Amino acid sequence: MNNVRFFFLFSISIGISFLTGCKSQSPTDSTNSTPKDPAKAVERVNQANQILVPRIGIISSTGGDSSALNLSSANSLYREALTYDNDNLDAHFGVALTELLTSFSDPAVSGLGGLGIPFFSAQPVISALKVGGGYQQFPYPSVINDVESMKSLIRPSTAVRSLLAKSQVDHPPSYSQDIVETKVIPVLADVIQHLQRITQNANYAFLITPQLMGTDSGPTYRIDLTEIYLLLAVVQYLDGEALFFASYNIDYSSASGASVTQAWQASSPFLALRTNGAQHMKDTRSSYVGLATSIKSGINFLMNDPPHTETDIITYNPQDQAQFKSIIQSMDTLLAELSGPWSTGGVTINPVNFFDTPIADFKAKLPPYSVTAQSNSSGKYDAVLTWQATTFDTWVFPEPTFNGFLPGMTDVHLKQVLGIDAGTWGHTLTIPG
């Protein structure tokens, strides 16, 4: 795979889904009282490298089995190195990578894939840093291949669609959301900060020698800011998806008519922000902005990086320059669209309002209604919303701008956008169970 395609997978805009706690503190505690000892830090890093580097090869060859992913011992050594020298960038890189991979060894986290949540996988991380195997395509079906797809805002995320389509006999979506919130989001936040610390030094490189790979001879591979920015973009993508997924309560069961009726009551938490949802939404936009910025920085670094004596994992081919510049323009477009209002099809959209002042409860944005439940042919229950309005003219959206997400939107215009008029309007709306 050529370099353009390698970066292209992460340079196209992320489609925004429908639907913390705060970010964790700095990568190391500024109150650390351990005397600075750079030599000890290097010693600990070398010990940790001897655990990490051979394990990457094992993970890559076995598809990422959970036992190989557990790199907690290496993580402890890298963290100890930082107590001796917080400026040791190899230790920051080691903490970031081992913490990320170790999180996937947790059965609760690795089990998310089986619940229909495809964006938690160790393979993209390994692929970003794979040595000796050529360029790897990162398996992210959620990455959109056209920046114009950004304009299909408010699409249900892959995870949300999958979960709502599944029977909730075992666990409701909140079970997975709690795992994401407690076991995934804090790790991703910390990893991002360690990687961002590394990007402050343009000369940084993590060298993988033949000895670390378990051989006496061969090339020394160089991981520099090209790969660091790419890995950072991967993690920021994961972070955005995780934050978004944990923002709203989407527990919904059609197993009984009573549960369906309860879910659609105005007082129900269904389709309302979770406890930390408002902060998660705000952080989601920051992660997507960071993703686009990291991709731009990685490409610019690659195009200006001089040759090295070591073997670069990703190398620059001048014939790719035009395509790389096109990708940078796409990222500029994405950044602009995430940062302010833009228009498409006669509709003005402001994602800043959608994320920074999120809708507290989507149910409250619907025209007033009452709800009943009816069984369907599948043995489940549909929700039947009956509008309090008795005519189309009196059927009015209470706040058609949706907290300013659609600035200037009126009730009349919104109905036109939705394709609803007096001839197509119905006094009831059935939502399949």
ZABA-433829 format. One record per residue: x, y, z of N, C-alpha, C in turn; residue in one letter. Coordinates in steps of 0.02 Angstrom, whole numbers, padded with zeros to 5 digits, always signed. Example, Ala and Ser with C-alpha at 12.3 -4.5 7.8 and 13.67 -1.06 7.14 Angstrom:
+00660-00284+00390+00615-00225+00390+00660-00165+00390A
+00642-00112+00354+00684-00053+00357+00645+00002+00394S
END
This chain:
+00043-00059+00000+00000+00000+00000+00045+00062+00000M
+00031+00111-00044+00075+00169-00045+00059+00215+00012N
+00103+00265+00021+00098+00309+00079+00034+00349+00080N
+00012+00371+00021-00049+00412+00018-00108+00372+00045V
-00115+00310+00022-00172+00270+00045-00167+00256+00119R
-00105+00247+00143-00095+00233+00214-00123+00290+00256F
-00105+00352+00237-00130+00409+00275-00203+00424+00257F
-00224+00407+00196-00290+00427+00173-00345+00398+00217F
-00332+00339+00244-00383+00307+00285-00401+00349+00346L
-00353+00390+00368-00365+00431+00427-00370+00505+00411F
-00373+00522+00347-00373+00592+00330-00440+00616+00305S
-00488+00570+00299-00553+00588+00275-00599+00600+00334I
-00647+00643+00326-00686+00665+00385-00724+00609+00417S
-00731+00614+00483-00770+00567+00522-00843+00588+00520I
-00888+00543+00501-00960+00559+00504-00981+00566+00576G
-01019+00618+00592-01036+00631+00661-01097+00590+00681I
-01094+00556+00738-01147+00512+00761-01205+00551+00789S
-01263+00517+00801-01324+00550+00826-01319+00568+00898F
-01307+00523+00909-01319+00539+00976-01288+00608+00983L
-00859+00640+01627-00799+00617+01616-00771+00643+01672T
-00821+00621+01632-00777+00650+01678-00727+00691+01640G
-00693+00734+01677-00643+00776+01645-00586+00733+01621C
-00548+00763+01573-00487+00729+01550-00441+00720+01610K
-00403+00666+01607-00359+00651+01663-00304+00704+01668S
-00272+00706+01725-00221+00756+01737-00160+00743+01694Q
-00111+00787+01698-00052+00782+01655-00020+00713+01661S
+00018+00692+01609+00045+00624+01608+00085+00605+01670P
+00117+00652+01702+00152+00636+01764+00135+00688+01817T
+00138+00668+01878+00119+00711+01933+00175+00761+01947D
+00158+00826+01943+00208+00877+01953+00235+00878+02025S
+00200+00845+02070+00223+00844+02139+00271+00786+02153T
+00292+00751+02100+00337+00694+02109+00399+00715+02148N
+00414+00677+02201+00471+00695+02244+00532+00651+02232S
+00528+00604+02185+00586+00562+02171+00642+00603+02141T
+00703+00598+02168+00759+00637+02141+00770+00620+02067P
+00785+00671+02027+00795+00659+01957+00859+00619+01946K
+00852+00566+01904+00909+00522+01890+00901+00496+01819D
+00923+00535+01769+00914+00515+01698+00944+00447+01682P
+00999+00428+01715+01030+00364+01701+00984+00306+01722A
+00952+00313+01780+00905+00262+01803+00845+00259+01756K
+00824+00317+01732+00767+00319+01686+00783+00279+01623A
+00842+00290+01595+00863+00253+01535+00867+00178+01550V
+00891+00161+01608+00896+00090+01627+00827+00058+01628E
+00778+00092+01658+00710+00065+01661+00679+00061+01592R
+00691+00110+01551+00665+00109+01483+00693+00050+01444V
+00757+00038+01450+00788-00018+01415+00757-00084+01438N
+00745-00090+01503+00714-00151+01528+00643-00159+01501Q
+00607-00105+01498+00538-00107+01472+00537-00122+01397A
+00586-00094+01361+00589-00106+01288+00598-00180+01272N
+00636-00214+01314+00649-00285+01303+00585-00327+01313Q
+00537-00298+01348+00472-00332+01355+00426-00313+01298I
+00424-00247+01283+00375-00221+01235+00389-00243+01163L
+00450-00231+01139+00463-00239+01067+00452-00311+01044V
+00479-00362+01077+00465-00430+01054+00390-00447+01056P
+00354-00417+01104+00283-00432+01111+00243-00404+01053R
+00265-00347+01025+00230-00319+00967+00229-00368+00910I
+00286-00401+00898+00289-00451+00845+00242-00509+00858G
+00238-00530+00921+00193-00585+00939+00120-00565+00927I
+00103-00505+00950+00034-00481+00942+00016-00477+00869I
+00063-00451+00829+00050-00442+00757+00039-00509+00723S
+00078-00559+00742+00075-00624+00708+00016-00666+00732S
-00008-00653+00793-00062-00694+00820-00130-00660+00815T
-00131-00598+00790-00194-00563+00785-00215-00528+00849G
-00170-00524+00897-00183-00486+00957-00218-00525+01012G
-00190-00584+01032-00222-00621+01086-00213-00583+01151D
-00261-00591+01196-00265-00550+01256-00205-00559+01302S
-00176-00618+01305-00119-00629+01350-00058-00589+01327S
-00049-00585+01261+00008-00547+01235-00003-00472+01243A
-00066-00451+01244-00081-00380+01250-00067-00353+01319L
-00065-00395+01369-00055-00371+01438+00019-00353+01447N
+00032-00288+01444+00100-00263+01450+00107-00221+01513L
+00072-00240+01565+00073-00201+01627+00142-00198+01659S
+00182-00251+01652+00249-00250+01681+00293-00199+01646S
+00288-00195+01580+00326-00145+01543+00300-00075+01560A
+00234-00069+01566+00205-00004+01582+00231+00022+01649N
+00236-00023+01698+00261-00003+01764+00333+00022+01759S
+00374-00011+01719+00444+00010+01711+00448+00078+01677L
+00408+00088+01625+00408+00154+01591+00385+00209+01639Y
+00334+00194+01679+00310+00244+01726+00362+00258+01780R
+00397+00206+01801+00451+00217+01850+00506+00261+01819E
+00520+00250+01755+00570+00292+01721+00551+00366+01723A
+00486+00379+01716+00464+00449+01717+00471+00480+01786L
+00470+00440+01838+00481+00469+01905+00553+00491+01913T
+00598+00459+01875+00668+00480+01878+00683+00536+01829Y
+00647+00537+01773+00660+00589+01722+00597+00598+01680D
+00559+00649+01697+00496+00662+01662+00508+00686+01591N
+00569+00701+01573+00585+00723+01505+00606+00665+01459D
+00606+00604+01484+00625+00547+01444+00566+00529+01398N
+00573+00547+01334+00517+00539+01287+00505+00466+01269L
+00558+00424+01271+00547+00353+01260+00501+00324+01313D
+00507+00349+01374+00463+00326+01428+00391+00349+01416A
+00383+00410+01392+00316+00434+01376+00284+00391+01320H
+00324+00377+01269+00299+00335+01215+00282+00265+01241F
+00325+00238+01282+00314+00171+01309+00251+00168+01353G
+00242+00219+01396+00181+00221+01437+00120+00223+01394V
+00120+00266+01343+00062+00273+01299+00045+00207+01264A
+00094+00175+01234+00081+00116+01195+00062+00056+01239L
+00098+00047+01294+00083-00011+01337+00017-00003+01374T
+00002+00058+01394-00063+00069+01427-00120+00056+01379E
-00112+00078+01317-00164+00069+01267-00175-00005+01253L
-00120-00041+01240-00126-00112+01224-00151-00152+01283L
-00127-00136+01343-00148-00173+01402-00223-00165+01415T
-00250-00107+01398-00322-00097+01408-00363-00146+01367S
-00337-00166+01309-00373-00214+01266-00368-00285+01294F
-00324-00297+01342-00320-00364+01372-00374-00375+01424S
-00407-00321+01444-00462-00326+01492-00522-00359+01457D
-00546-00416+01482-00602-00450+01449-00663-00405+01441P
-00674-00360+01488-00732-00315+01482-00725-00270+01422A
-00664-00246+01408-00652-00202+01351-00651-00242+01286V
-00614-00297+01285-00611-00337+01224-00679-00366+01206S
-00722-00375+01256-00788-00402+01243-00835-00352+01210G
-00816-00288+01207-00859-00239+01176-00870-00254+01102L
-00820-00282+01070-00827-00298+00999-00883-00348+00987G
-00891-00396+01033-00943-00446+01026-01012-00418+01039G
-01015-00358+01069-01079-00326+01082-01098-00277+01028L
-01061-00279+00973-01078-00234+00917-01043-00168+00920G
-00987-00163+00956-00949-00101+00960-00882-00114+00926I
-00875-00098+00862-00816-00118+00824-00756-00074+00831P
-00762-00017+00866-00707+00030+00863-00656+00021+00919F
-00660-00035+00957-00609-00048+01006-00572-00111+00986F
-00513-00101+00959-00473-00157+00935-00399-00138+00940S
-00358-00186+00959-00286-00172+00963-00253-00172+00895A
-00284-00201+00845-00251-00209+00781-00229-00144+00748Q
-00271-00091+00748-00249-00028+00718-00186+00000+00751P
-00180-00009+00816-00121+00015+00851-00059-00023+00828V
-00065-00088+00823-00008-00129+00799+00007-00111+00726I
-00044-00103+00686-00033-00088+00615+00004-00022+00607S
-00011+00027+00650+00021+00092+00644+00096+00088+00654A
+00118+00038+00692+00189+00033+00709+00221-00031+00684L
+00187-00066+00638+00212-00130+00615+00276-00120+00575K
+00326-00159+00590+00390-00153+00556+00402-00214+00513V
+00433-00202+00456+00454-00257+00413+00399-00290+00374G
+00338-00265+00378+00283-00298+00344+00249-00255+00292G
+00279-00198+00274+00248-00155+00225+00191-00114+00255G
+00157-00077+00213+00105-00034+00237+00041-00074+00250Y
+00009-00058+00305-00050-00095+00326-00112-00051+00323Q
-00167-00079+00300-00230-00041+00300-00263-00048+00368Q
-00281+00007+00398-00313+00006+00464-00386-00012+00457F
-00411-00061+00493-00479-00085+00483-00531-00043+00518P
-00545+00016+00490-00595+00060+00519-00651+00073+00470Y
-00704+00032+00469-00758+00044+00422-00795+00109+00435P
-00788+00137+00495-00825+00198+00511-00792+00260+00480S
-00730+00254+00456-00698+00311+00426-00727+00323+00357V
-00752+00383+00346-00786+00399+00284-00736+00417+00230I
-00748+00394+00168-00701+00404+00114-00714+00467+00073N
-00754+00512+00099-00769+00573+00063-00785+00627+00113D
-00749+00683+00110-00761+00735+00160-00832+00761+00157V
-00864+00756+00099-00933+00780+00094-00980+00738+00137E
-00959+00678+00156-01001+00637+00199-01009+00669+00268S
-00965+00716+00284-00972+00754+00346-01039+00788+00349M
-01066+00804+00291-01128+00842+00288-01190+00800+00302K
-01180+00737+00317-01236+00695+00339-01236+00692+00415S
-01229+00750+00446-01228+00753+00520-01290+00721+00549L
-01282+00700+00612-01334+00666+00650-01351+00599+00617I
-01301+00558+00607-01314+00489+00587-01299+00446+00648R
-01339+00396+00662-01323+00353+00719-01255+00320+00710P
-01215+00319+00761-01150+00286+00756-01159+00212+00745S
-01108+00180+00719-01109+00108+00707-01126+00071+00772T
-01095+00094+00826-01106+00059+00890-01178+00066+00913A
-01204+00127+00909-01272+00138+00933-01322+00099+00891V
-01313+00100+00825-01359+00062+00782-01356-00012+00798R
-01295-00037+00807-01288-00109+00821-01321-00128+00886S
-01310-00087+00938-01337-00104+01003-01413-00100+01004L
-01441-00048+00973-01513-00042+00973-01547-00096+00932L
-01510-00124+00884-01539-00176+00842-01536-00245+00876A
-01497-00251+00929-01488-00316+00962-01539-00326+01018K
-01555-00388+01031-01595-00404+01090-01555-00387+01152S
-01587-00359+01202-01551-00339+01263-01565-00389+01319Q
-01566-00452+01301-01579-00504+01350-01523-00504+01403V
-01461-00498+01381-01404-00503+01427-01391-00436+01462D
-01380-00383+01423-01362-00318+01453-01393-00262+01412H
-01414-00209+01444-01435-00149+01408-01374-00111+01384P
-01382-00063+01338-01324-00025+01314-01285+00009+01370P
-01319+00029+01424-01283+00064+01478-01229+00020+01509S
-01236-00046+01504-01184-00091+01529-01119-00078+01491Y
-01124-00074+01425-01065-00060+01384-01042+00012+01393S
-01089+00057+01398-01070+00127+01408-01031+00136+01473Q
-01050+00101+01525-01014+00106+01588-00942+00080+01581D
-00934+00026+01543-00866+00000+01531-00825+00051+01493I
-00854+00080+01442-00819+00131+01403-00800+00190+01446V
-00846+00210+01489-00835+00270+01530-00782+00259+01584E
-00780+00199+01613-00734+00187+01669-00668+00155+01648T
-00668+00117+01593-00608+00080+01575-00575+00103+01510K
-00611+00140+01469-00584+00159+01404-00567+00233+01401V
-00615+00276+01416-00604+00348+01409-00545+00373+01451I
-00538+00353+01515-00480+00377+01553-00413+00356+01523P
-00410+00295+01497-00348+00271+01465-00332+00312+01403V
-00382+00322+01360-00370+00360+01299-00348+00432+01314L
-00379+00462+01364-00360+00531+01382-00287+00534+01403A
-00265+00486+01443-00196+00485+01467-00147+00471+01409D
-00166+00424+01366-00123+00408+01309-00114+00469+01264V
-00168+00505+01252-00164+00564+01210-00115+00615+01239I
-00117+00625+01304-00072+00674+01334+00001+00652+01329Q
+00015+00588+01337+00084+00565+01330+00109+00574+01258H
+00067+00558+01210+00087+00566+01140+00095+00639+01122L
+00051+00681+01147+00057+00753+01133+00121+00781+01163Q
+00142+00754+01220+00205+00776+01250+00263+00761+01202R
+00261+00704+01170+00315+00685+01124+00317+00731+01063I
+00258+00751+01038+00257+00792+00977+00288+00861+00987T
+00302+00879+01049+00334+00944+01061+00408+00943+01041Q
+00435+00884+01027+00506+00877+01007+00508+00848+00937N
+00523+00890+00888+00522+00869+00818+00577+00819+00802A
+00627+00813+00844+00683+00768+00831+00675+00700+00863N
+00618+00688+00895+00610+00624+00931+00607+00565+00884Y
+00638+00510+00905+00632+00446+00869+00642+00389+00918A
+00598+00339+00912+00603+00278+00951+00633+00225+00905F
+00691+00199+00923+00728+00153+00879+00718+00081+00901L
+00701+00039+00852+00692-00032+00864+00751-00068+00832I
+00798-00089+00872+00859-00120+00847+00848-00195+00835T
+00893-00226+00795+00888-00299+00786+00891-00337+00852P
+00931-00312+00899+00937-00346+00964+00870-00346+01001Q
+00834-00291+00998+00768-00289+01030+00719-00336+00995L
+00731-00347+00930+00687-00392+00892+00708-00465+00900M
+00763-00477+00938+00784-00545+00951+00829-00574+00898G
+00862-00532+00858+00909-00556+00807+00975-00520+00814T
+01026-00547+00782+01093-00517+00786+01105-00465+00732D
+01066-00468+00678+01078-00421+00623+01011-00402+00592S
+01013-00351+00550+00952-00328+00516+00945-00253+00524G
+00894-00225+00495+00885-00152+00498+00863-00128+00567P
+00880-00067+00582+00853-00032+00641+00794+00010+00618T
+00736-00002+00644+00676+00034+00623+00668+00097+00665Y
+00643+00148+00632+00637+00214+00663+00563+00234+00667R
+00540+00245+00728+00473+00273+00739+00483+00346+00759I
+00464+00392+00713+00471+00462+00729+00402+00496+00728D
+00401+00561+00721+00337+00596+00727+00287+00579+00672L
+00311+00552+00615+00264+00529+00565+00217+00477+00595T
+00247+00427+00627+00207+00373+00657+00173+00396+00722E
+00206+00439+00759+00176+00463+00822+00112+00502+00807I
+00114+00546+00758+00053+00583+00740-00001+00537+00714Y
+00018+00486+00677-00031+00439+00651-00063+00400+00709L
-00021+00376+00756-00047+00341+00814-00092+00388+00856L
-00071+00450+00863-00111+00499+00900-00179+00509+00866L
-00180+00511+00799-00243+00518+00763-00289+00458+00776A
-00259+00398+00777-00298+00338+00792-00331+00343+00860V
-00291+00363+00910-00316+00367+00979-00368+00422+00985V
-00358+00478+00951-00407+00532+00954-00473+00511+00921Q
-00468+00472+00868-00529+00445+00837-00565+00399+00887Y
-00528+00353+00918-00558+00309+00968-00589+00350+01025L
-00554+00401+01046-00578+00443+01101-00644+00478+01082D
-00647+00506+01022-00708+00539+01000-00767+00491+00998G
-00755+00431+00970-00809+00382+00966-00831+00359+01036E
-00782+00349+01080-00798+00325+01147-00837+00378+01186A
-00815+00440+01182-00849+00494+01217-00921+00502+01192L
-00928+00501+01126-00994+00509+01097-01041+00452+01119F
-01013+00391+01118-01052+00333+01136-01077+00336+01208F
-01037+00366+01252-01055+00368+01323-01095+00430+01342A
-01114+00471+01294-01146+00535+01310-01220+00530+01328S
-01257+00489+01290-01330+00488+01298-01354+00420+01323Y
-01408+00422+01361-01440+00360+01383-01480+00331+01325N
-01462+00270+01304-01496+00239+01248-01525+00171+01268I
-01533+00161+01333-01566+00099+01356-01638+00098+01331D
-01656+00046+01295-01723+00041+01268-01740-00032+01259Y
-01795-00053+01287-01814-00122+01282-01885-00127+01255S
-01894-00169+01205-01961-00181+01178-01988-00248+01202S
-01960-00273+01257-01981-00338+01283-02050-00335+01314A
-02071-00277+01335-02138-00271+01364-02167-00203+01345S
-02233-00201+01341-02266-00138+01324-02254-00085+01377G
-02251-00107+01440-02241-00059+01495-02173-00025+01490A
-02120-00063+01470-02053-00034+01466-02049+00016+01408S
-02083+00000+01353-02084+00046+01296-02120+00110+01315V
-02177+00103+01346-02215+00162+01367-02175+00205+01415T
-02141+00173+01462-02101+00210+01511-02043+00247+01478Q
-02011+00215+01429-01953+00245+01397-01970+00312+01364A
-02030+00317+01337-02049+00377+01299-02084+00429+01342W
-02089+00418+01407-02117+00469+01451-02068+00528+01456Q
-02095+00587+01467-02053+00647+01471-02002+00642+01527A
-02019+00608+01581-01974+00603+01638-01921+00548+01631S
-01925+00509+01577-01879+00453+01568-01810+00477+01548S
-01757+00442+01569-01689+00461+01548-01672+00441+01477P
-01715+00402+01444-01702+00379+01376-01693+00440+01329F
-01639+00439+01289-01621+00492+01242-01603+00558+01278L
-01586+00554+01342-01563+00612+01380-01489+00603+01397A
-01456+00657+01411-01385+00655+01429-01374+00612+01491L
-01321+00572+01490-01301+00536+01550-01266+00585+01598R
-01246+00560+01656-01219+00603+01709-01163+00648+01683T
-01115+00619+01647-01059+00658+01620-01067+00674+01546N
-01128+00666+01522-01139+00672+01450-01121+00739+01420G
-01138+00794+01454-01123+00860+01427-01049+00870+01417A
-01008+00849+01466-00936+00855+01459-00909+00808+01405Q
-00938+00748+01402-00917+00701+01349-00930+00730+01280H
-00987+00762+01271-01002+00791+01205-00952+00845+01188M
-00937+00888+01236-00889+00941+01224-00820+00913+01207K
-00800+00861+01243-00735+00829+01230-00735+00792+01163D
-00793+00769+01140-00797+00735+01076-00773+00781+01020T
-00798+00842+01020-00777+00888+00967-00702+00902+00971R
-00676+00909+01033-00604+00920+01041-00564+00862+01012S
-00588+00801+01021-00552+00743+00995-00553+00742+00919S
-00610+00759+00888-00613+00760+00815-00570+00816+00787Y
-00569+00874+00821-00524+00928+00801-00451+00904+00806V
-00436+00870+00861-00368+00844+00870-00350+00793+00816G
-00398+00751+00798-00386+00701+00745-00365+00735+00680L
-00403+00785+00658-00387+00820+00595-00320+00856+00601A
-00307+00887+00657-00244+00922+00667-00185+00875+00666T
-00192+00817+00698-00137+00768+00700-00122+00741+00630S
-00173+00729+00590-00161+00704+00523-00124+00756+00482I
-00145+00819+00487-00109+00872+00451-00036+00875+00474K
-00025+00873+00539+00043+00878+00565+00086+00819+00543S
+00056+00759+00543+00093+00700+00523+00113+00703+00450G
+00068+00725+00407+00084+00729+00336+00138+00782+00324I
+00130+00840+00355+00180+00892+00346+00248+00870+00371N
+00250+00834+00427+00313+00809+00452+00344+00760+00403F
+00303+00714+00377+00328+00664+00330+00357+00697+00267L
+00323+00747+00241+00346+00778+00179+00410+00818+00188M
+00425+00838+00250+00485+00878+00262+00539+00841+00300N
+00527+00777+00314+00575+00739+00354+00634+00718+00310D
+00696+00733+00330+00754+00714+00290+00768+00639+00295P
+00808+00611+00250+00825+00540+00253+00863+00524+00318P
+00857+00461+00339+00890+00439+00401+00929+00375+00386H
+00978+00363+00430+01016+00301+00422+00974+00240+00442T
+00927+00250+00488+00883+00195+00508+00828+00187+00455E
+00791+00132+00460+00737+00118+00413+00672+00149+00438T
+00646+00196+00399+00582+00226+00417+00525+00178+00402D
+00475+00176+00445+00417+00134+00433+00375+00163+00376I
+00368+00228+00375+00333+00262+00321+00383+00310+00289I
+00391+00305+00224+00437+00349+00188+00398+00392+00139T
+00427+00448+00121+00393+00497+00078+00413+00488+00005Y
+00363+00485-00038+00374+00483-00110+00350+00548-00139N
+00394+00588-00171+00373+00654-00196+00312+00652-00243P
+00302+00596-00277+00245+00593-00323+00178+00593-00285Q
+00181+00582-00220+00120+00582-00180+00100+00651-00155D
+00142+00701-00169+00132+00766-00139+00063+00796-00154Q
+00040+00791-00216-00024+00821-00233-00081+00789-00193A
-00078+00723-00185-00131+00690-00147-00127+00707-00073Q
-00066+00714-00048-00059+00733+00022-00087+00803+00034F
-00074+00848-00013-00101+00916-00006-00177+00916-00009K
-00205+00872-00049-00277+00866-00053-00306+00842+00014S
-00270+00796+00046-00292+00771+00111-00289+00828+00163I
-00236+00867+00160-00231+00924+00207-00289+00972+00197I
-00308+00984+00134-00365+01028+00120-00429+00998+00149Q
-00436+00932+00144-00494+00899+00172-00496+00909+00248S
-00438+00904+00280-00436+00914+00352-00452+00986+00370M
-00429+01033+00329-00446+01104+00341-00522+01114+00336D
-00553+01079+00288-00625+01083+00281-00660+01055+00342T
-00636+00998+00365-00666+00967+00425-00658+01012+00486L
-00599+01042+00494-00588+01087+00550-00634+01147+00548L
-00643+01174+00487-00688+01231+00480-00760+01212+00497A
-00780+01152+00475-00849+01131+00486-00862+01113+00560E
-00809+01093+00595-00817+01078+00666-00813+01141+00709L
-00791+01196+00678-00777+01257+00717-00827+01313+00706S
-00875+01304+00663-00921+01358+00652-00977+01339+00605G
-01025+01383+00595-01082+01367+00552-01063+01360+00479P
-01097+01315+00445-01090+01306+00373-01157+01283+00346W
-01166+01289+00282-01231+01276+00253-01227+01221+00200S
-01280+01183+00195-01287+01133+00144-01361+01122+00130T
-01379+01121+00066-01449+01109+00048-01497+01159+00078G
-01475+01222+00086-01519+01272+00114-01527+01269+00190G
-01487+01227+00223-01490+01220+00296-01423+01242+00326V
-01425+01284+00376-01365+01305+00412-01355+01259+00472T
-01293+01236+00480-01277+01189+00534-01219+01217+00575I
-01225+01214+00640-01171+01237+00684-01152+01181+00733N
-01103+01139+00716-01082+01085+00760-01058+01108+00828P
-01033+01170+00833-01009+01194+00898-01066+01192+00949V
-01124+01214+00928-01182+01213+00973-01204+01142+00989N
-01199+01098+00939-01220+01028+00949-01178+00994+01002F
-01112+01009+01002-01067+00977+01049-01058+01016+01114F
-01050+01081+01109-01032+01121+01168-01092+01138+01212D
-01151+01143+01182-01213+01153+01220-01263+01099+01199T
-01248+01036+01215-01287+00981+01189-01360+00981+01213P
-01402+00950+01174-01472+00943+01191-01478+00898+01253I
-01512+00922+01303-01517+00884+01365-01560+00822+01358A
-01613+00827+01317-01659+00771+01309-01692+00778+01240D
-01678+00732+01195-01705+00737+01127-01781+00731+01127F
-01809+00695+01175-01882+00688+01177-01916+00755+01185K
-01883+00800+01223-01913+00866+01236-01914+00910+01174A
-01878+00891+01122-01877+00930+01061-01932+00910+01012K
-01969+00858+01029-02026+00837+00987-02088+00877+01005L
-02135+00885+00958-02199+00914+00976-02232+00873+01031P
-02271+00904+01075-02302+00869+01132-02340+00807+01109P
-02333+00753+01148-02365+00690+01129-02382+00649+01191Y
-02423+00598+01181-02434+00545+01231-02410+00481+01198S
-02400+00429+01238-02372+00367+01210-02410+00306+01235V
-02418+00259+01190-02444+00193+01206-02399+00142+01172T
-02409+00079+01187-02369+00026+01156-02416-00024+01123A
-02393-00053+01067-02432-00104+01033-02386-00160+01011Q
-02409-00222+01015-02367-00278+00995-02363-00280+00919S
-02306-00307+00895-02298-00313+00823-02289-00387+00804N
-02279-00400+00740-02276-00468+00715-02215-00506+00740S
-02164-00469+00766-02103-00501+00791-02109-00519+00865S
-02166-00505+00895-02174-00520+00965-02146-00466+01010G
-02124-00410+00982-02099-00354+01021-02153-00300+01023K
-02135-00243+01052-02183-00189+01060-02158-00126+01025Y
-02203-00096+00985-02189-00032+00954-02213+00024+01000D
-02178+00080+00998-02202+00140+01032-02247+00179+00984A
-02304+00199+01006-02350+00239+00965-02357+00307+00998V
-02327+00357+00965-02332+00426+00990-02394+00458+00959L
-02438+00484+01001-02497+00519+00977-02489+00593+00993T
-02488+00633+00941-02477+00705+00950-02536+00737+00984W
-02521+00784+01028-02575+00821+01059-02609+00866+01009Q
-02572+00889+00959-02603+00930+00906-02650+00886+00865A
-02705+00915+00846-02755+00878+00806-02752+00895+00733T
-02715+00947+00714-02707+00966+00644-02634+00980+00629T
-02616+00977+00567-02547+00990+00546-02525+01060+00566F
-02570+01109+00558-02553+01179+00572-02538+01190+00646D
-02569+01151+00690-02556+01160+00762-02502+01113+00788T
-02475+01071+00744-02420+01025+00761-02355+01064+00753W
-02323+01085+00808-02267+01131+00806-02208+01104+00847V
-02148+01108+00817-02088+01089+00854-02072+01145+00904F
-02063+01128+00968-02054+01180+01019-01990+01221+01011P
-01938+01193+00982-01875+01228+00976-01839+01202+00915E
-01858+01226+00855-01834+01196+00793-01759+01205+00779P
-01725+01249+00816-01653+01257+00804-01613+01203+00841T
-01646+01165+00884-01612+01112+00923-01550+01139+00958F
-01562+01186+01004-01508+01218+01042-01457+01254+00999N
-01480+01280+00943-01435+01317+00899-01395+01273+00852G
-01407+01208+00852-01373+01164+00804-01394+01182+00733F
-01457+01203+00725-01483+01225+00660-01502+01299+00666L
-01452+01343+00664-01466+01414+00677-01517+01442+00627P
-01564+01480+00654-01613+01512+00611-01669+01467+00587G
-01666+01404+00606-01717+01356+00583-01785+01375+00613M
-01837+01371+00571-01905+01383+00594-01945+01319+00590T
-02001+01319+00622-02045+01260+00620-02065+01244+00549D
-02083+01295+00511-02105+01284+00442-02048+01255+00400V
-01988+01284+00407-01931+01260+00367-01912+01189+00387H
-01913+01175+00452-01894+01108+00475-01941+01055+00446L
-02005+01070+00444-02053+01023+00414-02039+01012+00340K
-02018+01066+00306-02000+01059+00236-01938+01015+00228Q
-01889+01025+00271-01828+00985+00268-01844+00911+00280V
-01890+00898+00327-01909+00830+00343-01957+00800+00292L
-01981+00841+00246-02027+00816+00195-02096+00802+00222G
-02119+00840+00271-02184+00830+00302-02229+00889+00285I
-02287+00875+00257-02336+00928+00244-02405+00904+00267D
-02454+00944+00254-02522+00927+00277-02546+00862+00247A
-02522+00846+00188-02544+00784+00155-02510+00722+00182G
-02449+00728+00207-02413+00670+00231-02414+00663+00307T
-02434+00715+00342-02433+00715+00415-02484+00666+00442W
-02468+00632+00496-02515+00588+00529-02521+00605+00602G
-02577+00591+00630-02589+00608+00700-02549+00564+00748H
-02523+00508+00723-02482+00464+00764-02417+00447+00728T
-02367+00426+00766-02303+00404+00738-02285+00339+00773L
-02274+00286+00733-02256+00221+00760-02181+00211+00756T
-02150+00195+00813-02078+00182+00816-02069+00108+00828I
-02043+00071+00779-02037-00002+00785-01996-00023+00846P
-02017-00078+00877-01981-00104+00934-01925-00151+00913G
END
